[in-house]
Amino acid sequence: IQTPDGGASWTNLVSGTTKTLHSVSFIDENIGYTVGDTGTFLKTINGGVSWADLSMTTRNLYAVKFITMMTGYVVGQAGTVMKTIDGGITWEYQHSGAITDLLSVYFLDENNGYIVGGDSFLRTTDGGNTWDDYYTGGDFTFRSVYFVDEYKGYITGDYGGIIVTLDGGDHWTQQNSGTDKTLWGVCITDADREYAVGNLGTIQGTNDGGVGISSNTTVFDVGLKTYPNPAYDILTIEVSEVSAKGQLSIINLEGQQLITRQISEPKTVIDISTLPCGVYFVRLTNDRSVKVGKIVKQ
């Protein structure tokens, strides 16, 4: 699926395969790649309108990362690591030394790359010619890896596990993510803003590098109940008893808060008849969490 407006709306794309797809990597708005079960490797040059099947192995592939239009990596089943330097036409196996399934790959540049899976954290400084397995001390299954620079990086995984390194992977520190849900992906937008996503719609975020994540973490629950949806004049919003206190806001796609209200009950009714037709977000904020829903005003 693809969004042209930052996630406000989504369009289904036709991949041309029925195989489970696990990962996607785009170089620009047009050129992208996706990988999946039994070696599925697909490439698009028109923003996902059509996909060419360039599958090159029978092993399950769980992650793909392209650094340039020509250079990319896939990782997967039983320690599989493969590299291409011609945009996915031909591939070369690399010796990872791992026997576990590898689930995530991230490269800072053409030399410095990182892979995780199981309890393995692999690092290369020579474009994958050699991979070194580093001990992290993490006591959970690793699902995703992301590095800010050659020193600072994060690994997330099962039971809300998050570990961080400040020296390129030589030493790691456990952080409190604020959840026990499996975290399948981690992304860093700047030096101190990190997000992790996982089971049951979990989105964890921190704006202090994770130092105070146990008290400053923001938990986004996309399951906020709103009805009718689409709505014309009256909107009903329901939350759990535990969450039924805080500031409720209706926000447009530009981020402007158009309606705000303090609530203390599980059910709230709001008149939205004066709002222009369009897509809006409903957000409930309290001391520890942010619950978000999307509505259409007709």
C-alpha positions as a printed Julia matrix, in Angstrom:
298×3 Matrix{Float64}:
   0.0     0.0     0.0
   1.1     3.58   -0.71
   0.31    7.0     0.73
   0.73   10.3    -1.16
  -0.18   12.51    1.82
   1.83   11.42    4.86
  -0.52    8.61    5.86
  -3.88   10.39    5.75
  -5.01    8.07    2.96
  -3.69    4.86    1.44
  -3.96    3.13   -1.95
  -3.62   -0.59   -2.55
  -0.88   -1.55   -5.0
  -0.88   -4.79   -7.0
   2.36   -6.69   -6.42
   1.66   -9.55   -8.8
   2.5   -12.2    -6.2
   0.55  -14.09   -3.56
   3.67  -14.69   -1.45
   3.96  -12.99    1.94
   6.07   -9.81    1.6
   8.15   -8.77    4.62
  10.06   -5.6     3.72
  10.21   -2.7     1.27
  12.97   -0.26    0.32
  12.65    2.75   -2.01
  15.52    4.81   -3.47
  13.21    7.6    -4.66
   9.54    8.09   -5.52
   9.74    5.67   -8.44
  12.35    2.98   -7.81
  11.66    0.47   -5.07
  12.1    -3.14   -3.99
  10.21   -5.65   -1.85
  11.12   -9.14   -0.63
   9.24  -12.08    0.82
   8.83  -15.83    1.2
  10.59  -18.42   -1.02
  13.05  -15.86   -2.34
  10.51  -13.41   -3.71
  12.24  -10.22   -4.9
  10.22   -7.6    -6.79
  11.3    -4.29   -8.32
   9.29   -1.27   -9.48
  10.47    1.7   -11.53
   7.12    3.52  -11.6
   6.25    4.04   -7.95
   4.61    0.67   -7.46
   2.18    0.75  -10.38
   3.82   -2.43  -11.7
   6.42   -4.83  -10.3
   8.98   -7.04  -12.05
   9.81  -10.42  -10.5
  13.6   -10.74  -10.15
  13.59  -13.56   -7.61
  17.0   -15.2    -7.23
  16.82  -17.78   -4.39
  14.36  -20.17   -2.74
  15.14  -19.03    0.8
  12.7   -16.77    2.64
  13.83  -13.14    2.53
  12.86  -10.96    5.48
  14.48   -7.57    4.81
  15.83   -5.45    1.96
  17.89   -2.26    1.97
  19.18   -0.36   -1.07
  21.87    2.25   -0.5
  22.04    3.52   -4.08
  20.12    2.75   -7.24
  22.54   -0.11   -7.93
  23.79   -1.33   -4.55
  21.5    -3.23   -2.22
  21.26   -6.07    0.3
  18.72   -8.72    1.24
  18.78  -10.89    4.36
  16.73  -13.86    5.4
  16.42  -17.5     6.29
  19.26  -19.36    8.02
  21.8   -16.53    7.95
  21.23  -15.55    4.31
  22.92  -12.32    3.19
  23.05  -11.33   -0.48
  24.39   -8.23   -2.24
  23.72   -6.7    -5.65
  25.68   -3.98   -7.43
  23.54   -3.85  -10.57
  20.1    -2.95   -9.22
  19.01   -6.5    -8.44
  19.83   -8.2   -11.75
  22.54  -10.4   -10.24
  23.32  -11.26   -6.61
  26.29  -12.54   -4.65
  26.02  -14.51   -1.43
  27.97  -13.1     1.5
  29.19  -15.17    4.43
  27.44  -13.81    7.53
  28.53  -16.57    9.9
  25.0   -16.66   11.34
  22.74  -19.71   11.33
  19.63  -17.96   12.67
  17.06  -16.18   10.5
  18.16  -12.6     9.81
  15.24  -10.18   10.05
  16.52   -6.62    9.51
  19.32   -4.88    7.64
  20.4    -1.23    7.71
  23.27    0.56    5.96
  24.56    4.04    6.72
  26.63    4.15    3.52
  28.32    1.73    1.12
  30.71    0.49    3.81
  28.94    0.52    7.2
  26.06   -1.9     7.63
  24.19   -3.78   10.37
  22.02   -6.92   10.51
  19.98   -8.47   13.32
  18.02  -11.66   13.84
  17.53  -14.02   16.77
  20.19  -12.95   19.26
  22.71  -11.98   16.56
  23.97   -8.47   15.81
  26.27   -8.37   12.79
  28.36   -5.4    11.65
  30.39   -4.74    8.51
  32.76   -1.86    7.75
  33.74   -3.04    4.27
  30.46   -3.28    2.38
  29.67   -6.79    3.51
  32.89   -8.51    2.49
  33.24   -9.5     6.14
  30.65   -9.55    8.92
  31.5    -9.6    12.63
  29.06  -10.93   15.24
  28.99   -8.72   18.36
  27.7    -9.69   21.78
  24.97   -7.27   22.9
  23.69   -8.76   26.14
  20.12   -8.35   24.89
  17.82  -11.06   26.27
  15.12  -10.94   23.59
  14.73  -11.89   19.92
  16.0    -9.05   17.71
  13.53   -7.83   15.06
  14.83   -4.48   13.78
  17.99   -2.37   13.7
  18.58    1.32   12.88
  21.67    3.5    13.24
  21.79    7.3    13.48
  25.49    7.4    12.64
  28.48    5.06   12.96
  28.26    5.26   16.76
  24.61    5.46   17.86
  22.15    2.69   17.03
  19.07    0.87   18.28
  17.79   -2.71   18.21
  14.18   -3.61   19.02
  12.42   -6.94   19.41
  10.26   -9.24   21.49
   8.59   -8.26   24.8
   9.14   -4.55   24.13
  12.9    -4.99   24.07
  15.03   -1.97   23.13
  18.8    -1.71   23.43
  21.01    1.22   22.4
  24.7     1.56   21.58
  26.78    4.73   21.6
  30.01    3.18   20.32
  29.02    1.43   17.12
  27.92   -1.83   18.73
  30.78   -2.63   21.08
  28.59   -2.0    24.15
  24.8    -1.92   24.56
  22.39   -0.58   27.19
  18.88   -1.86   27.86
  16.08    0.74   27.75
  12.55    0.67   29.11
  10.24    0.92   26.11
   7.08    1.23   28.19
   5.45   -1.81   26.53
   5.69   -5.6    26.53
   4.54   -5.87   22.89
   6.92   -7.21   20.25
   8.51   -4.24   18.43
   8.98   -5.08   14.74
  10.49   -1.84   13.51
  12.5     1.15   14.71
  13.11    4.47   12.94
  15.1     7.55   13.95
  14.16   10.95   12.53
  16.91   12.92   14.25
  19.48   12.52   17.02
  16.92   12.35   19.85
  13.6    11.4    18.23
  12.99    7.67   17.9
   9.92    5.6    17.1
   9.31    1.87   17.46
   6.28   -0.01   16.14
   4.89   -3.41   16.98
   2.05   -5.77   17.74
  -1.53   -4.58   18.2
  -0.85   -1.18   16.6
   1.76   -0.22   19.19
   3.8     2.9    18.42
   6.34    3.96   21.04
   8.19    7.26   20.8
  10.8     9.24   22.71
  12.2    12.73   22.26
  15.18   12.41   24.58
  17.09    9.57   23.0
  15.36    7.05   25.27
  17.03    8.3    28.46
  13.69    8.99   30.08
  11.6     6.66   27.99
   9.85    5.08   30.96
   8.25    8.42   31.88
   8.29   10.32   28.6
   7.28    7.64   26.16
   4.22    8.32   24.04
   1.99    5.38   23.24
  -0.19    5.82   20.16
  -3.29    3.64   20.05
  -4.84    3.75   16.6
  -7.88    1.84   17.89
  -9.76    4.91   19.19
 -13.46    4.23   18.49
 -15.27    6.96   16.52
 -18.7     6.77   14.9
 -20.44    7.36   12.58
 -17.53    7.45   10.17
 -17.96    9.18    7.78
 -19.84   11.73    9.92
 -22.0    14.69    8.92
 -22.74   16.73   12.06
 -22.5    14.67   15.26
 -19.46   12.54   16.15
 -19.32   10.07   19.04
 -15.95    9.1    20.53
 -15.45    6.17   22.9
 -12.42    5.18   24.96
 -11.8     2.75   27.8
 -12.51    3.65   31.42
  -8.77    3.78   32.08
  -8.17    6.33   29.31
 -11.31    8.43   29.9
  -9.54   11.57   31.05
  -7.5    14.16   29.16
  -7.66   16.62   26.3
  -9.61   15.62   23.2
  -8.7    17.38   19.95
  -9.86   17.29   16.35
  -6.99   18.15   14.02
  -6.83   18.77   10.27
  -4.16   17.39    7.95
  -2.07   20.54    8.43
  -1.83   19.81   12.16
  -4.19   22.62   13.27
  -6.35   21.9    16.33
  -9.84   22.96   15.32
 -11.79   21.62   18.3
 -10.44   20.91   21.8
 -12.24   19.68   24.9
 -11.32   18.31   28.32
 -13.08   15.0    28.92
 -13.53   12.72   31.93
 -16.05   10.13   30.64
 -15.63    7.11   28.33
 -18.12    8.5    25.78
 -18.07   12.0    24.29
 -20.36   13.56   21.69
 -19.06   16.49   19.62
 -20.79   18.73   17.08
 -18.61   18.88   13.96
 -21.18   20.47   11.64
 -19.07   23.63   11.22
 -16.0    21.74    9.98
 -15.32   21.71    6.22
 -15.65   18.36    4.5
 -12.44   16.34    4.57
 -10.19   14.01    6.6
  -9.4    14.76   10.25
  -7.59   13.15   13.17
  -9.16   12.7    16.61
  -6.57   12.74   19.38
  -6.92   12.08   23.11
  -3.88   13.1    25.18
  -3.26   12.42   28.84
  -0.24   12.03   31.14
   1.09    8.79   29.63
  -0.55    8.15   26.29
  -1.93    9.52   23.04
  -4.88    7.79   21.41
  -5.48    8.64   17.77
  -8.3     7.95   15.32
  -9.07    9.11   11.79
 -12.47   10.38   10.63
 -14.03   11.63    7.41
 -16.36   14.66    7.6
 -19.0    14.74    4.86
